[in-house]
Amino acid sequence: MAAVQAAQPTATVEVWRQDEGRIGLKPMVRRVWVKRGSRPRAVNHHRYEWLYAYSFVHPVSGRNWWLILPTVRTDVMSLALREFAQAHGVGAEKQVVLVLDGAGWHTSGKLDVPEGA
């Protein structure tokens, strides 16, 4: 944070934390009634439907901001960063140090990081 403040002495600098969480549905096995002595038959389709909550948290104030997106990929992470930067006025006047984990879509060279983030 000190390096960012030194590089941009007139800008406001904030530290935020970001992570994703998977939310969704998974089929459940149900009980079925069968005649004694016969084998139960339950058809089950293994279909998973997931969405991901991309959350951004400002630890000092407790403010948070999030998006629900369909997957975790570099291009989707770039979209999340763009939307976050636009929503919070990130740019030359306001710099954000964003703490991320080591996920591949966070460290990819193809990640499009907006100015100020």
N, C-alpha and C positions, 0 to 999 in steps of 0.2 A: 504494500500500500504506500509505503514511503517513497518508493521508486516512481510510482504513478504520480503522486503528489509533486515530487521534484520535477518530473517531466512536464506537468501541467499545473504550475503554481497558482493559477487563477481559478482552476476548476474545483468543483465540489467532488469529493471522492467518497463513495460508499462501498461497503463490502456486502455482497449477497451470496447466498448458498443455493445451489440448484441440484435437483435429483428427479428421477422419474420413478413412478410406481405403477405396476400393472394392476388393472382392475378388470373383472370380467366374469364370464359364466363358464362353468364346466358341467357336463351332464352328470346327473346323480343316479346311482343304481337304486331302483325301487323294489319293494316286495311285491310279489304277485301271488294270487290264489291259484292253486292247482289241485287236481284230484289226487288223493293219497296213492302213492305208488307210481305216479307219472313224473316225468322230468320237467321242471319248469323251463319255460322258454321266454326269455326277455330280450327283445331286440334293443340294442343300444348303439347309437351313432356317436363316435368320438369326434365331436365338433367343438372347437373352442372358439369363443369370441372374446377377444381382448381389446381393451383400449388402454391408453397410457396417460397418466396425469403427470404433466411436466410442471413441477412446482418450484417457485423461486421464493426464498425467505430472506428477509433482512433481520439477522439475529439481534441487532441492537434494539430495534423498535418492535419487532414481532410482526411487522407488516409482511403480507404474503401476496403472491400473484400466481395464477396457474392457468394452464391450458389442458384440454382433453384432446389428444391426437391419436391417430389410428395405429402408429407403430413407432419403433425407435430405430432411426437411421440418421445418417449424417445430414441429408437434405431436410429432414423433419426437424432435427435439432437446430439447423440454420434458421428455419422458419420460426421456431420458438424463440430464438435469440433476437431475431428481427422484431417480432411482436412485443417482446419484453422491452427492448430498447425504445421502441416507439411509444409504448404505454407509459414509460417512466422518464421520457425526455433525455435519454442518454445521448451524449454527443460531446462536442468540444467543451461545453460549459459544465457538464456533469459526467464524470467518469465512474464506471462501476468495475470493481474487482470481483469477478465471479468465481467462486470456489466450486470446482467440479471433481467428480471421482475419475477413475482411469478408464471409463468405458470407451470402447472403440469409436463410437460416434462423437465423443467429446474430444478425442485426441487426433482425429483424422486430419490430414493435410487439406482435405476438400471442404472442411468446415468453414462456412462463411460467417465471420465474426463482424458484427456491425462496429462502426467507429465509436469509440468510447467504452466498449465493453471488453 
